[in-house]
């Protein structure tokens, strides 16, 4: 268990470093102009307005099966493209971006950024903007619920 926790902490540190190196400004990596937009959300100052805005969504997510479910732990022969597109962060993002379902053997848990892309969209809008193909035929197009319909639909 300790090795797993250490591995996750190492991965998080590497992602943080990669993210910071990705911010370019007129003064080079991590320059003031390059990080100005990052600091709108990633600040060390408490923002009461943002906290009040996000609190109900964070509470709802914490209690949901998206957060407490463990289907992302499947390994080996249990991993299928059809499962990964909804039960893994990486599989879902790949499916929404490309329309192709892939098997993701080593996956991460569904999180807010699975369905929302604030770093790409610069807001909390959903990833799936357009109509969704329905398993039983046809399409579903109901605005912001299109993202939900990628996974939440009737299956045989």
PAKOLSE-41077 format. One record per residue: residue in one letter; x, y, z of N, C-alpha, C in turn; residue number from 1. Coordinates in pm, whole numbers, plus 50000, padded with zeros to 5 digits. Atoms other than C-alpha are relative to their C-alpha. Layout:
<atoms>
a;X;Y;Z;X;Y;Z;X;Y;Z;NUM
...
</atoms>
This chain:
<atoms>
x;50083;49881;50000;50000;50000;50000;50087;50125;50000;1
x;49911;49885;49991;50285;50235;50084;50067;50028;49865;2
x;49940;49983;50132;50446;50173;49742;49902;50066;49904;3
x;50102;49942;50087;50120;50261;49570;49986;50149;50029;4
x;50013;49860;49961;50085;50585;49766;50122;50080;49954;5
x;49878;49932;50043;50449;50676;49693;49999;50019;49849;6
x;50010;49990;50146;50392;50603;49323;49907;50111;49957;7
x;50097;49895;50035;50086;50829;49311;50056;50139;50031;8
x;49942;49871;49964;50273;51108;49491;50108;50039;49899;9
x;49897;49973;50100;50564;51077;49245;49937;50043;49869;10
x;50070;49965;50123;50325;51087;48949;49942;50141;50010;11
x;50057;49866;49981;50148;51395;49091;50109;50107;49993;12
x;49890;49904;50004;50482;51572;49139;50051;50020;49858;13
x;49953;49990;50138;50590;51491;48783;49901;50079;49914;14
x;50101;49926;50075;50260;51622;48643;50004;50149;50035;15
x;49991;49860;49958;50295;51942;48846;50118;50068;49932;16
x;49881;49943;50063;50647;52001;48715;49975;50017;49850;17
x;50028;49991;50144;50537;51926;48357;49904;50115;49971;18
x;50096;49892;50018;50245;52167;48394;50064;50136;50015;19
x;49934;49872;49979;50464;52445;48527;50097;50032;49888;20
x;49909;49977;50111;50721;52398;48253;49925;50034;49872;21
x;50081;49971;50118;50438;52421;48000;49953;50143;49994;22
x;50042;49860;49999;50357;52778;48104;50115;50084;49946;23
x;49897;49917;50062;50557;53004;47871;49959;50146;50008;24
x;50026;49857;49996;50585;53377;47907;50110;50075;49929;25
x;49897;49923;50068;50788;53660;47765;50132;49998;50077;26
x;49878;50013;49922;51040;53596;48043;50041;49854;50012;27
x;49962;50140;49999;51074;53225;47961;49904;49915;50080;28
x;50088;50089;49923;50926;52923;48141;49964;50061;50135;29
x;50053;49952;49873;50712;53024;48436;50011;50152;50015;30
x;49993;49854;49993;50747;53393;48348;49866;50060;50037;31
x;50125;49936;49956;50486;53639;48479;49889;49999;49895;32
x;50106;49996;50102;50301;53675;48148;49946;49859;49972;33
x;50041;50137;50030;50293;53297;48099;49912;49939;50107;34
x;50078;50059;49890;50141;53221;48437;49884;50088;50045;35
x;50106;49909;49956;49900;53515;48464;49864;49934;49996;36
x;50131;50064;50008;49603;53314;48342;49991;49882;50096;37
x;50001;50112;49905;49704;53016;48559;49958;50048;50140;38
x;50024;49949;49866;49685;53233;48868;49855;50043;50023;39
x;50142;49973;49981;49317;53306;48805;49936;49892;50086;40
x;50055;50112;49921;49245;52962;48957;50100;49944;50100;41
x;49898;50062;49916;49575;52834;49101;50073;50107;50080;42
x;49944;49895;49916;49640;53089;49371;50011;49949;50143;43
x;49988;50039;49860;49753;53057;49730;49913;50088;50090;44
x;50091;49915;49924;49498;53318;49836;49860;49938;49998;45
x;50136;50054;49991;49160;53193;49957;49904;50092;49927;46
x;50098;49923;50076;48883;53303;49724;49861;49956;50045;47
x;50131;50034;49943;48550;53308;49909;49895;49979;49891;48
x;50099;50010;50107;48348;53361;49591;50013;49867;49924;49
x;49977;50127;50069;48507;53062;49414;49965;49882;50089;50
x;50031;50108;49907;48475;52845;49724;49850;49979;50013;51
x;50145;50008;49990;48103;52923;49758;49941;49942;49871;52
x;50048;50048;50129;48052;52857;49386;50025;49849;49985;53
x;49963;50140;50023;48231;52519;49385;49951;49904;50107;54
x;50034;50088;49887;48122;52381;49725;49887;49903;49970;55
x;50106;50098;50024;47788;52227;49619;50038;49894;49897;56
x;49958;50096;50103;47945;52064;49313;50101;49901;50057;57
x;49902;50089;49937;48235;51924;49516;49932;49902;50094;58
x;50074;50087;49908;47996;51785;49778;49922;49895;49922;59
x;50078;50094;50082;47772;51628;49514;50092;49894;49939;60
x;49906;50095;50060;48073;51469;49340;50054;49902;50104;61
x;49944;50085;49895;48218;51335;49668;49907;49885;50036;62
x;50098;50102;49963;47896;51141;49734;49955;49914;49882;63
x;50048;50071;50119;47845;51016;49377;50079;49872;49974;64
x;49930;50122;50042;47936;50677;49229;50117;50034;49909;65
x;49885;49960;50081;48165;50868;48993;50125;50007;50088;66
x;49887;49988;49908;48386;50926;49298;50021;49873;50083;67
x;49986;50113;49908;48315;50623;49518;50006;49865;49929;68
x;49997;50127;50074;48288;50355;49246;50143;49951;49980;69
x;49866;50057;50016;48580;50120;49191;50015;49925;49869;70
x;49988;50074;50125;48523;49996;48837;50128;50032;49925;71
x;49875;49968;50067;48841;50172;48724;50113;49907;50042;72
x;49895;50090;49952;49039;49908;48918;50011;49872;49919;73
x;49993;50120;50083;48970;49639;48657;50135;49992;49932;74
x;49871;50023;50065;49287;49486;48513;49992;49876;49913;75
x;49986;50122;50079;49389;49227;48259;49886;49979;49902;76
x;50104;50038;50095;49114;49047;48067;49870;50076;50021;77
x;50124;49926;49972;48841;49260;48232;49995;50134;49928;78
x;49994;49868;50061;48955;49573;48046;49953;49991;49855;79
x;50050;49995;50137;48753;49643;47731;49985;50146;49959;80
x;50021;49862;50045;48722;49954;47515;49864;50055;50043;81
x;50134;49955;49964;48349;49970;47586;49992;50041;50147;82
x;50000;49965;49857;48411;49973;47962;50085;50125;50027;83
x;49907;49890;49975;48707;50211;47953;49945;50136;49961;84
x;50048;49869;50047;48520;50481;47765;49915;50071;50104;85
x;50083;49938;49897;48296;50539;48067;50055;49984;50141;86
x;49955;50029;49864;48478;50392;48365;50143;50043;50028;87
x;49866;49948;49975;48820;50553;48323;50010;50143;49950;88
x;49976;49862;50039;48934;50911;48300;50062;50005;49860;89
x;49929;49996;50127;49173;50843;48012;49915;49946;49885;90
x;50085;50060;50103;48933;50620;47819;49887;50093;49958;91
x;50110;49908;50031;48651;50873;47843;50050;50119;49919;92
x;49948;49885;50072;48863;51167;47734;50040;49963;49858;93
x;49961;50044;50134;49003;50968;47441;49876;49981;49913;94
x;50122;50024;50076;48652;50865;47333;49934;50132;49958;95
x;50063;49872;50032;48513;51219;47351;50082;50076;49896;96
x;49914;49927;50093;48814;51361;47164;50007;49938;49861;97
x;49976;50067;50128;48836;51097;46889;49881;49919;49949;98
x;50110;50087;50040;48512;50894;46884;50037;49853;50002;99
x;49950;50137;49996;48722;50580;46932;50011;49953;50145;100
x;49988;50058;49867;48684;50359;47239;50126;49914;50004;101
x;49878;50078;49985;49014;50213;47361;50002;49936;50138;102
x;49982;50065;49870;49103;49972;47642;50113;50073;50073;103
x;49900;49932;49919;49292;50152;47919;50030;49910;50118;104
x;49970;50098;49896;49464;49893;48134;50036;50065;50132;105
x;49961;49933;49878;49618;50131;48386;49934;50137;50002;106
x;50084;49883;50009;49355;50391;48444;49995;50077;50131;107
x;50024;49922;49880;49272;50667;48685;49849;50021;50017;108
x;50139;49982;49960;48945;50735;48862;49937;50119;49927;109
x;50077;49889;50055;48676;50954;48708;50011;50118;50097;110
x;49989;49880;49917;48718;51311;48834;49927;50114;49930;111
x;50066;49883;50062;48583;51658;48759;50054;50024;49860;112
x;49939;49970;50128;48830;51696;48473;49975;49891;49896;113
x;50039;50100;50100;48702;51379;48307;49898;50060;49906;114
x;50109;49943;50080;48396;51568;48186;50016;50149;49974;115
x;49977;49856;50015;48512;51929;48226;50145;50023;49961;116
x;49864;49973;50048;48817;52078;48056;50038;50146;50024;117
x;49973;49858;49973;48900;52405;48232;50133;50048;49944;118
x;49872;49956;50053;49259;52408;48110;49995;50018;49848;119
x;50016;49986;50144;49150;52368;47747;49900;50110;49967;120
x;50108;49906;50029;48827;52569;47752;50010;50132;50075;121
x;49985;49885;49911;48939;52821;48015;49873;50033;50075;122
x;50117;49990;49915;48610;52762;48196;49957;49857;50035;123
x;50041;50134;49959;48418;52468;48344;49894;49940;49908;124
x;50095;50060;50093;48216;52390;48033;50035;49853;49977;125
x;49980;50144;50019;48174;52025;47941;50081;49973;49874;126
x;49920;50039;50116;48393;51837;47693;49912;49970;49879;127
x;50085;50044;50111;48115;51683;47481;49897;50107;49969;128
x;50088;49890;50035;47948;51977;47312;49893;49959;49898;129
x;50090;50036;50109;47786;51810;47011;49912;49881;50031;130
x;50090;50115;49984;47526;51535;46959;50078;49872;50030;131
x;49939;50126;49961;47599;51187;47095;49927;49887;49928;132
x;50061;50118;50062;47542;50862;46905;49944;49912;50111;133
x;50068;50083;49902;47295;50645;47096;50019;49854;49961;134
x;49976;50142;50025;47365;50271;47131;49886;49933;49924;135
x;50117;50062;50062;47012;50185;47016;49968;50062;49864;136
x;50022;49933;50128;47042;50405;46704;49955;50144;50019;137
x;50037;49859;49993;47001;50775;46640;50102;50081;50078;138
x;49913;49911;49925;47152;51067;46823;49924;50066;50115;139
x;50053;49927;49886;47098;51255;47147;50064;50138;49997;140
x;49946;49866;50001;47138;51632;47149;49916;50090;50090;141
x;50073;49920;49903;47020;51812;47462;50096;50091;50076;142
x;49914;49898;49943;47284;52078;47521;50100;49944;50100;143
x;49898;50037;49902;47484;52035;47842;49990;49855;50049;144
x;50009;50140;49956;47352;51685;47913;50059;49905;49896;145
x;49935;50086;50100;47525;51555;47597;50118;49926;50062;146
x;49887;50064;49933;47831;51484;47811;49955;49879;50080;147
x;50052;50110;49918;47626;51265;48045;49957;49883;49912;148
x;50054;50102;50089;47470;51079;47752;50108;49915;49934;149
x;49891;50083;50054;47811;50956;47634;50000;49866;50073;150
x;49996;50123;49920;47791;50699;47915;49862;49954;50048;151
x;50129;50034;49938;47444;50713;48065;49893;49980;49893;152
x;50101;50035;50098;47233;50536;47805;49972;49850;50005;153
x;50043;50140;49998;47054;50204;47750;50104;49914;49929;154
x;49909;50098;50062;47277;49904;47675;49928;49866;49992;155
x;50057;50134;50013;47186;49557;47554;50049;49912;50112;156
</atoms>
